[in-house]
Amino acid sequence: MNKHYSKRQRSALRCLLLIAAANFTTLALAQDVNFDFARLIEYRDVTPHERLARAPHERLIELRLSVSVRFQGLAGGEIEHLDFEIDGTAAGIRVDSFSPTTVLAADAEAVETITKNFKERSLGATLSGKLPVPVGALTADVGPSLSAGMTNANEAIEKVQRIPPKKPVVVSGTFAQGQGVFFKLKPSSQTAFEGMHELVVTFAVPVDWQGGGVRISATARGHRPRWWMDQPAVFGQVTTVIELYPEGDDSLRKAALRRLQAAEANSCSRWGLGDLFLSSGSRS
């Protein structure tokens, strides 16, 4: 290692190399699922007039987060659910409502079985004989036939409807005393894990709130076969902070962008990397 680096700088460089190696190993072994979403998102004020009159100290804002999920050559059936968390604890805001809510679904609709049973009864008779003809010595061989028949058919129809069992495809709810919300997406023949997923959260914020950071976490969980058995595995995970700003307000958007850049700079400075980069740049 270069002798001109100080001891602190050498330690920071080692940390950087370790982080890079750990990230490479994670990407090679675990990051089979990639998540992508914006870090800077505008919110919309959706406060009804009657609520503002009833509670003038707070407003309702709506956050729409679109998350892209991409698989990296996974075999089918390994991933069991996708977990998303949106936490407003650090910003001091609480969840008012969210979508999607818990959804139950079945792979098939109600099945109808029809059974028909037929019952038939019949009765018949024939009468015959000779009748004398009252003209001369002739007799007429007459065979009058009398037939009585009765047919009665009864049809019984039995209808049986069976409702297939439903299972959850979306499970959602709050945590952190109502300041955060989670979404758990499960597999179904009618839905897909891969692709775009839109999460909508309405937060109750103080009336003078102009923006802040909200923590986002996305995780793909399932089981991976190891040593003749399936073991729990994480196929992809990301946790970060997104910055919110009011819809259409360019000045507050720039302020949110500065907060985002400052947070990234602080993340580097915690490892001592900022000084390392500055020192390296001054010698170049």
Salt bridges, closest charged atoms under 4 A:
ASP32 OD2 - ARG224 NH2 2.98
ASP45 OD2 - ARG59 NH1 2.76
GLU58 OE2 - ARG51 NH2 2.56
GLU58 OE2 - ARG94 NH2 3.10
GLU62 OE1 - ARG44 NH2 2.81
GLU62 OE1 - ARG64 NE 3.17
GLU80 OE2 - HIS223 ND1 2.72
ASP83 OD1 - HIS81 ND1 3.10
ASP83 OD2 - ARG221 NE 3.16
GLU85 OE1 - ARG215 NH2 3.12
ASP87 OD2 - ARG215 NH2 3.66
ASP96 OD1 - ARG51 NH1 3.85
ASP141 OD1 - LYS130 NZ 2.51
GLU198 OE1 - ARG64 NH1 3.12
GLU243 OE1 - ARG259 NE 2.78
ASP250 OD2 - LYS254 NZ 3.56
GLU264 OE2 - ARG39 NH1 3.78
ASP275 OD2 - ARG8 NH1 2.66
